[in-house]
Amino acid sequence: MEIINKIKSLQNTEIRDIINQRLAEFSSFSRKDDDYWFSELCFCILTANSKAKTALKIQDKMGKTGFYKHPPEIVKGIIIDCKHRFHNNKTDYIVCAREHFRIKDIIENMDDFQAREWIVENIKGIGYKEASHFLRNTGRKSLAILDRHILKLMHEEGIISMPKTLTRNIYLDIEKSLRKIADELIIPMAELDLYMWCMKTGEVLK
């Protein structure tokens, strides 16, 4: 598979060090407190149907505790200032998510797949992609983040046909295809995602 050779080539560049640093940052989340975990959850709520850079800007302006402690009107104001398209829905989702502020403790004893199912079922505004994103950013390594960049790359590489919608079953089927690539490269899914995102965007974000 040609994509495997392309990733192997990237592994021989400075990109590997950048990705290893990012993975170390994700792993460090186990030592962080509830404020950091909730902030990351809200970041992933904001990435749905939006750019990661916009969500990062909002997260930076909100500060460590803002998502949980700011009144809804201030949360909404910051989201509007950062030019997020869905400020009403995103504000509502973030305020609703406060019910699960201690999400670190809630999912602590669940495996990656159980944790993802719990998040999808209980956190409004989050689907499989965003739930997988949150779990990867907080140290989990075995899930696929099927955003538009990854799906386009897989389509361009002849791995999948571009899906019209991402139902649960389609998501899990595509995830299996990615897992085969990760197994071939002997790397975790979290690492594969960063390489593929870099291939498509030229960047290594979270």
SEKOL-625674 format. One line per 8 residues: number of its first residue (from 1); their letters; for each residue x, y, z negated of N, C-alpha, C. Coordinates in steps of 0.05 Angstrom, whole numbers, plus 5000, padded with zeros to 4 digits. Example, Ala and Ser with C-alpha at 12.3 -4.5 7.8 and 13.67 -1.06 7.14 Angstrom:
2
1) AS) 5264,4886,4844,5246,4910,4844,5264,4934,4844; 5257,4955,4858,5273,4979,4857,5258,5001,4843
***
This chain:
206
1) MEIINKIK) 5017,4976,5000,5000,5000,5000,5018,5025,5000; 5013,5043,5019,5031,5066,5023,5031,5084,4999; 5009,5087,4985,5009,5105,4962,5028,5096,4940; 5033,5071,4938,5051,5060,4918,5080,5070,4925; 5087,5069,4950,5114,5079,4958,5116,5109,4953; 5095,5124,4958,5095,5153,4954,5099,5159,4924; 5086,5144,4907,5089,5149,4878,5117,5141,4869; 5127,5119,4879,5154,5111,4872,5174,5132,4880
9) SLQNTEIR) 5170,5145,4902,5187,5167,4910,5186,5190,4891; 5162,5197,4882,5158,5218,4862,5172,5212,4836; 5172,5186,4829,5185,5178,4804,5215,5182,4804; 5226,5187,4827,5255,5193,4829,5261,5223,4832; 5241,5239,4824,5244,5268,4825,5240,5280,4797; 5243,5306,4795,5239,5320,4769,5210,5318,4760; 5192,5311,4778,5164,5308,4770,5161,5287,4748; 5178,5267,4749,5175,5246,4728,5180,5257,4700
17) DIINQRLA) 5199,5275,4697,5204,5287,4671,5180,5304,4662; 5169,5319,4680,5146,5336,4674,5122,5318,4665; 5117,5297,4679,5095,5279,4673,5100,5265,4646; 5125,5256,4641,5131,5244,4615,5127,5263,4592; 5133,5288,4597,5129,5309,4576,5099,5313,4571; 5083,5313,4592,5055,5316,4589,5043,5292,4574; 5052,5268,4581,5042,5245,4567,5049,5245,4537; 5072,5255,4531,5080,5258,4503,5062,5277,4488
25) EFSSFSRK) 5054,5299,4502,5036,5318,4490,5009,5305,4485; 5000,5289,4503,4974,5275,4498,4976,5256,4474; 4998,5241,4473,5002,5222,4451,5003,5236,4424; 5012,5261,4423,5015,5276,4398,4988,5284,4386; 4966,5281,4402,4940,5289,4392,4931,5273,4368; 4941,5249,4365,4933,5233,4342,4940,5246,4315; 4959,5265,4316,4968,5279,4291,4954,5306,4288; 4937,5313,4307,4924,5339,4306,4898,5338,4291
33) DDDYWFSE) 4889,5362,4282,4864,5362,4265,4839,5366,4282; 4816,5366,4268,4791,5367,4282,4787,5391,4300; 4798,5414,4293,4795,5437,4310,4807,5433,4337; 4831,5421,4338,4844,5415,4364,4828,5395,4380; 4817,5375,4367,4802,5354,4381,4776,5366,4393; 4763,5383,4377,4738,5395,4387,4743,5415,4409; 4765,5430,4407,4773,5448,4428,4777,5433,4454; 4790,5410,4452,4796,5394,4476,4770,5382,4488
41) LCFCILTA) 4752,5375,4471,4726,5365,4480,4712,5387,4496; 4712,5411,4485,4699,5434,4499,4713,5441,4525; 4740,5439,4525,4754,5443,4550,4744,5424,4572; 4740,5398,4564,4730,5379,4584,4701,5384,4592; 4685,5394,4574,4658,5402,4581,4659,5424,4602; 4678,5443,4599,4681,5465,4617,4692,5457,4644; 4708,5436,4646,4719,5428,4671,4699,5416,4690; 4676,5406,4680,4656,5394,4698,4646,5415,4717
49) NSKAKTAL) 4648,5410,4743,4639,5428,4764,4653,5455,4764; 4678,5455,4754,4694,5479,4754,4723,5472,4756; 4740,5492,4758,4769,5488,4760,4781,5485,4732; 4801,5468,4730,4815,5464,4705,4828,5490,4695; 4838,5506,4714,4851,5531,4706,4831,5550,4693; 4806,5550,4702,4785,5567,4690,4780,5558,4661; 4778,5531,4658,4773,5520,4632,4796,5526,4613; 4821,5524,4623,4844,5530,4607,4844,5559,4598
57) KIQDKMGK) 4836,5577,4615,4835,5606,4608,4815,5610,4586; 4792,5597,4588,4771,5600,4567,4781,5588,4541; 4794,5565,4542,4804,5552,4518,4825,5570,4505; 4842,5583,4520,4862,5601,4509,4849,5625,4495; 4829,5637,4508,4816,5660,4496,4799,5652,4472; 4789,5628,4471,4772,5620,4449,4789,5615,4424; 4814,5607,4427,4831,5602,4404,4825,5574,4393; 4840,5567,4372,4838,5540,4361,4811,5534,4350
65) TGFYKHPP) 4798,5553,4337,4773,5548,4322,4748,5560,4336; 4752,5576,4357,4730,5591,4368,4707,5575,4378; 4712,5552,4391,4690,5536,4402,4671,5527,4380; 4681,5523,4356,4664,5514,4334,4653,5536,4317; 4669,5558,4313,4662,5578,4294,4649,5603,4306; 4655,5609,4331,4643,5634,4343,4613,5631,4346; 4598,5652,4341,4569,5651,4348,4565,5645,4377; 4542,5633,4385,4538,5626,4413,4541,5650,4432
73) EIVKGIII) 4533,5674,4424,4535,5697,4442,4564,5704,4448; 4582,5700,4429,4610,5705,4434,4622,5684,4452; 4614,5659,4447,4623,5637,4465,4614,5643,4493; 4589,5650,4496,4579,5656,4523,4593,5680,4536; 4599,5700,4520,4613,5724,4530,4640,5718,4540; 4655,5701,4526,4682,5693,4535,4680,5677,4561; 4661,5659,4562,4657,5643,4586,4651,5661,4610; 4634,5680,4606,4627,5699,4627,4651,5716,4636
81) DCKHRFHN) 4666,5725,4616,4690,5741,4622,4710,5726,4639; 4711,5700,4635,4730,5683,4651,4719,5674,4677; 4695,5684,4683,4682,5680,4709,4675,5650,4715; 4667,5636,4694,4656,5609,4697,4628,5612,4708; 4621,5595,4728,4596,5598,4742,4571,5590,4725; 4575,5572,4706,4552,5560,4692,4553,5568,4662; 4554,5594,4657,4558,5603,4629,4535,5595,4610; 4510,5595,4620,4487,5588,4603,4488,5559,4595
89) NKTDYIVC) 4491,5541,4615,4492,5512,4609,4516,5505,4592; 4539,5516,4598,4563,5509,4584,4562,5518,4555; 4550,5542,4550,4547,5551,4523,4529,5532,4507; 4507,5524,4520,4488,5505,4506,4502,5479,4500; 4517,5468,4519,4531,5443,4515,4551,5444,4492; 4566,5466,4491,4586,5469,4470,4573,5472,4442; 4551,5487,4441,4537,5490,4415,4525,5464,4407; 4514,5449,4425,4503,5422,4419,4524,5403,4409
97) AREHFRIK) 4548,5405,4421,4570,5387,4415,4580,5391,4386; 4574,5414,4374,4583,5419,4347,4573,5399,4327; 4551,5385,4334,4541,5364,4317,4561,5342,4314; 4579,5339,4333,4600,5318,4333,4628,5330,4330; 4630,5351,4314,4655,5365,4310,4678,5346,4303; 4672,5326,4286,4693,5307,4277,4694,5283,4296; 4696,5289,4321,4695,5267,4341,4720,5249,4338; 4742,5260,4328,4765,5243,4324,4759,5220,4306
105) DIIENMDD) 4745,5225,4284,4737,5203,4265,4716,5185,4277; 4698,5196,4293,4676,5181,4304,4686,5159,4322; 4706,5165,4340,4714,5146,4360,4740,5131,4352; 4750,5137,4328,4777,5127,4320,4779,5097,4323; 4759,5082,4315,4761,5052,4315,4748,5039,4339; 4741,5055,4359,4731,5045,4384,4753,5041,4404; 4751,5021,4422,4771,5019,4443,4764,5040,4464; 4781,5043,4484,4778,5064,4504,4751,5064,4518
113) FQAREWIV) 4742,5040,4525,4717,5037,4540,4692,5042,4522; 4694,5033,4497,4672,5038,4478,4670,5068,4472; 4693,5081,4469,4694,5109,4463,4682,5125,4486; 4689,5118,4511,4678,5132,4534,4648,5129,4536; 4637,5105,4531,4608,5101,4531,4595,5118,4510; 4607,5119,4486,4595,5135,4465,4594,5165,4472; 4616,5175,4484,4616,5203,4491,4596,5209,4513; 4594,5192,4533,4575,5197,4555,4546,5197,4544
121) ENIKGIGY) 4541,5179,4525,4514,5177,4514,4507,5199,4494; 4527,5211,4481,4522,5229,4458,4530,5258,4462; 4548,5263,4481,4557,5291,4485,4544,5302,4510; 4526,5321,4507,4511,5333,4529,4530,5347,4548; 4527,5343,4574,4543,5357,4594,4569,5342,4602; 4572,5318,4591,4596,5302,4598,4588,5275,4610; 4601,5270,4633,4597,5244,4646,4622,5227,4644; 4624,5207,4661,4647,5188,4659,4674,5202,4665
129) KEASHFLR) 4674,5220,4684,4699,5234,4691,4708,5251,4668; 4690,5267,4657,4698,5285,4635,4705,5270,4610; 4690,5249,4604,4696,5232,4581,4723,5219,4583; 4729,5209,4607,4756,5197,4612,4778,5218,4609; 4772,5243,4619,4791,5265,4617,4797,5271,4588; 4776,5274,4572,4780,5279,4543,4796,5257,4529; 4790,5233,4535,4804,5211,4522,4833,5209,4531; 4838,5215,4556,4866,5216,4565,4881,5238,4552
137) NTGRKSLA) 4869,5262,4550,4883,5285,4538,4887,5282,4508; 4873,5263,4495,4877,5259,4467,4891,5232,4461; 4904,5221,4482,4923,5199,4477,4915,5172,4488; 4891,5169,4498,4883,5143,4510,4895,5140,4538; 4900,5116,4546,4916,5112,4571,4904,5095,4592; 4881,5083,4588,4872,5062,4606,4848,5069,4623; 4841,5094,4625,4817,5102,4639,4824,5120,4664; 4806,5119,4684,4810,5135,4708,4794,5161,4706
145) ILDRHILK) 4806,5183,4715,4793,5209,4716,4787,5214,4746; 4763,5207,4754,4756,5208,4782,4745,5236,4790; 4763,5256,4790,4755,5282,4799,4757,5284,4829; 4750,5307,4841,4749,5309,4870,4776,5305,4883; 4798,5314,4869,4825,5311,4880,4832,5281,4882; 4827,5266,4861,4834,5238,4861,4817,5223,4882; 4792,5229,4883,4774,5215,4902,4783,5222,4931; 4789,5247,4937,4798,5254,4963,4824,5240,4971
153) LMHEEGII) 4842,5239,4952,4868,5225,4958,4863,5196,4963; 4847,5183,4947,4841,5154,4951,4828,5150,4979; 4810,5168,4986,4797,5166,5013,4818,5170,5035; 4835,5190,5032,4855,5196,5053,4875,5173,5055; 4880,5159,5033,4899,5136,5034,4886,5110,5042; 4860,5111,5048,4846,5087,5058,4839,5068,5036; 4838,5077,5011,4833,5059,4989,4803,5056,4984; 4788,5078,4988,4759,5078,4985,4745,5093,5007
161) SMPKTLTR) 4719,5089,5011,4703,5107,5026,4693,5128,5007; 4692,5153,5015,4683,5175,4998,4655,5170,4988; 4650,5167,4962,4623,5162,4952,4606,5187,4954; 4580,5184,4960,4562,5207,4961,4555,5216,4933; 4552,5196,4915,4547,5202,4887,4565,5183,4870; 4569,5190,4845,4585,5173,4827,4568,5162,4805; 4554,5140,4811,4539,5127,4791,4558,5112,4772; 4548,5102,4750,4565,5087,4732,4579,5063,4746
169) NIYLDIEK) 4564,5048,4761,4575,5024,4774,4596,5031,4795; 4590,5053,4811,4610,5061,4831,4635,5071,4817; 4632,5086,4795,4655,5096,4780,4672,5073,4771; 4660,5053,4759,4675,5030,4748,4688,5014,4771; 4675,5012,4794,4687,4998,4816,4712,5012,4827; 4711,5039,4829,4734,5054,4839,4756,5053,4818; 4748,5054,4793,4768,5051,4771,4784,5025,4773; 4770,5004,4781,4784,4978,4784,4805,4980,4806
177) SLRKIADE) 4799,4995,4828,4818,4998,4850,4843,5013,4840; 4839,5033,4824,4862,5048,4813,4878,5031,4793; 4864,5014,4779,4878,4997,4759,4897,4978,4774; 4889,4969,4797,4907,4951,4813,4933,4966,4821; 4930,4991,4828,4953,5007,4835,4971,5011,4811; 4959,5018,4788,4974,5022,4763,4989,4996,4755; 4976,4974,4758,4988,4948,4752,5012,4942,4770; 5009,4949,4796,5031,4945,4815,5055,4962,4808
185) LIIPMAEL) 5050,4986,4798,5071,5005,4791,5081,5001,4763; 5067,4984,4748,5073,4978,4719,5073,5005,4703; 5052,5020,4707,5048,5045,4691,5020,5046,4682; 5014,5061,4660,4986,5063,4651,4970,5081,4670; 4944,5078,4668,4926,5094,4685,4930,5124,4680; 4935,5132,4656,4939,5160,4650,4963,5172,4666; 4983,5156,4668,5007,5165,4683,5001,5166,4713; 4987,5145,4723,4980,5145,4751,4964,5169,4759
193) DLYMWCMK) 4945,5176,4742,4928,5200,4747,4945,5225,4751; 4965,5229,4734,4981,5253,4737,4997,5253,4763; 5008,5230,4770,5022,5229,4796,5004,5235,4819; 4980,5223,4819,4962,5227,4841,4952,5256,4842; 4947,5268,4819,4938,5296,4818,4959,5314,4829; 4984,5307,4822,5007,5323,4832,5009,5320,4863; 5005,5296,4873,5007,5291,4901,4986,5308,4916; 4963,5312,4905,4941,5326,4918,4943,5356,4914
201) TGEVLK) 4952,5365,4890,4951,5394,4884,4978,5407,4882; 4999,5391,4879,5026,5402,4875,5031,5411,4846; 5013,5405,4828,5016,5413,4800,5012,5390,4781; 5021,5393,4757,5017,5374,4735,5003,5389,4712; 4977,5389,4712,4962,5402,4691,4952,5380,4672; 4935,5389,4652,4925,5369,4634,4896,5361,4642
***
